[in-house]
Amino acid sequence: MTVNPYSSPSGVASKPPAGRVKNLGWRVTFAGLGINLALGILYSWSVIKEGVPKDWSWTQEQKSWPYAAACLVFSLVMVPAGLMQDRIGPRFTASLGGLLVGIGLILASFVTTPLGYILGFGVLAGAGFGFGYASATPPAVKWFPSARTGLIAGIVVAGFGLAGVYAAPLTQWLIDLYGLQRALQILGGAFLVIVVVLAQLLAPPPPGFVPGGASTTKTTQPVKRDFQPLALFGTWQFYLLWFIYFCGAGAGLMIISTLTKIAGSQAGLTKPAATSLVAVLAIGNGFGRVAAGALSDRIGRKATLCLCLGFQAVVFLILSRATTGSPLAAYMVVAALSALIGANYGANLSLFPSVTKDYYGLKNFGVNYGLVFTAWGAGSLLAPMAGKIHDATASYERAYYIAAGLLIVAALAALGLQAPRSKEAGR
């Protein structure tokens, strides 16, 4: 296996020898993409919980806690994981993530209680998702000029969105073939090896490296100084970014978390047809991350963010009017809307790391984005709202309006975004 000759075993760059430095940008980018594809096993929980044997006597509420714990731990671990990535290097940090995911899934395979799954899948694997995810994007964007930050970030994080296409079917196949416990052992062992191997390909460029074509455009002007993590709290832009991210992620998860039920009860789709929308949404999610990142390199982060947030609000309002009709027509309409919902939601996951890098620099990008990413974790707490509204009103209509309202407010707030002044960097 080839490794970066200019990095230590942990992935921290060292001084390069005299002469031309080989650009490893695309290798690091696709390694990060592969790591996120593996970490996307998080999206298989809907299948795992249905595979819980009836004689374990789990309630539906108990089945929801391991996933909720995983999302919460994922978002919280992003901060120390980002700090570790910045200080120790992406190779060690991503390897730790792979180990934790593998150990967490294997541990869960030996228990039968909700608490055991909360510890295995929720805490250990959830922490692994955070360590791995935090290590994939920073080293990749550092190899490319700022004018390509959005595209590269979009490609790397697209893996997590696209994972839904294979993770759920693969998990279901393994459960049907071997049972839940053996399936988790296979998945844990496989993804431990895959992530740790791919982590060895991660490395930032050596000090002083200047990527080819490093000139910037008016839409991607980076800060001239790198912000220290604590300095973020002294800039109003951090709070505005956090609020916008919270609204965008929360509104998206409100509808996404109940999409199959919406497709069945509101649009009259059969269970197999409604279930297939998960893959449709995942494809849109992955494509949206790349497309939004590339678009933001051309027209700017602010313009792209406003466009995606506003368009998502329109899509939700259109979905609120989707009703039963001919099976084919209903499926085509809901499938198209599902792809658009996935694309606009996925845009958040490439735009916010790009904005964080543009505003606060590359030196502490890992931990700085970890702090911004806590907004996603907080937004995930809004996901159950649509279900609660339906329980109370027998309709999702109010949920659509709340989600659309959050998105419109976020789009308007995004109009006020501007880079902080470099003298606030706290260096």
Beta strands, then each sheet from edge to edge (+ up, - down):
end
